[in-house]
Amino acid sequence: MATFGDNTLGEPNDLIKALRGGDRQALATLFDQHRDRLRRMVELRLDPRLRSRFNASDLVQEVFLDVARDLNAYLADPKLPLLLWLRVHVGRRLTTLHRQHLGTRMRDAGLEISLYQGALPEASSAALASMLLGRHASPTQAAQRAERILRVQEALNSLDPVDREVLALRHFEQLGRAEAAQVLGITQEAGAKRYFRALRRLKDVLATLPGGGEDL
């Protein structure tokens, strides 16, 4: 079991001690430190059909309210590092949202291949490709970006599902080796091998496109 006397929760000890002592501002501070990564998680895993209706930052703020309500139970028996516990809450919020608004159409993602058939809503290859290549303003750049997205998405879809999810966790959600391995239930060594294999495959694809592989 994780303890608060050391750093096994992956957070600064002073903030963890303050949190355990009843300082709820410490929760806000810790949550803010992970907010960007949680927002990226939402952007990767929110179904494309819901993105015009729901804002990732707003959803993350709703998760903060969920976390505040469940905090005492977590402090009594923390089985996960804090960041991974926060991800569980994000996953629950996304799953509920998808069920409420998509129902039986949750898995209908057209030609887009999901990244990993796990307990949480999957990141999609289209979302990963879009994040990877960024945004461009001019029509010419937009056309080039659309072509690049399709090529990168094809490359992502050719990867093993676990390789794609490792890429999502490490490169986009910015989890550490240990955190990503714990999420996937694999060893750190296996996760590292999968991550670098996926990066190498994407770099090979990007190298054939205008602009090369500077995106990775």
Buried (B, 14 or more C-beta within 10 A) or exposed (E): EBEBEEEEBBBBEEBBEBBEEEEEEBBEBBBEBBBEBBBBBBBBBBBEBBEEEBEBEEBBBBBBEBBEEEBEEBBEEBEBBBBBBBBBBBBBBBBEBBEEBBEEEBEEBEEBBBBBEBEBBBBBBBBBBBBBBEEBEEEEEEEBBEEBBEBBBEBBBEBEBBBBBBBBBBBBBBBBBEBBBBBBEBEBEEBBBBBBBBBEBBBEBBEEBEEEBEBB
